[in-house]
């Protein structure tokens, strides 16, 4: 199962390590630690920013792929439902 957890706006020059710092700030420590487990995979999808200048800023969508064979994965949408914007099968 794949869940959309929101987005961050950041500078074009930010690489994945810096993006993850902003993701952690947006989602909070508890959820960030949870999605860094073996049964989760963070997927950051970059796109052009819709309102800010494209040469300076980008939008990074935050997705998490969850392996449904783990017990924790079944409880993920219940425990963190307020962070899930949409579910992608």
Buried (B, 14 or more C-beta within 10 A) or exposed (E): BEBBBBBBEBEEEBEEEEBBEBBBEBBEEEBBEBBEBEBBBBEBEBEEBEEEEEEEBBBBBBBBBBEEEBEBBEEBBEEBEEBBEEEEE
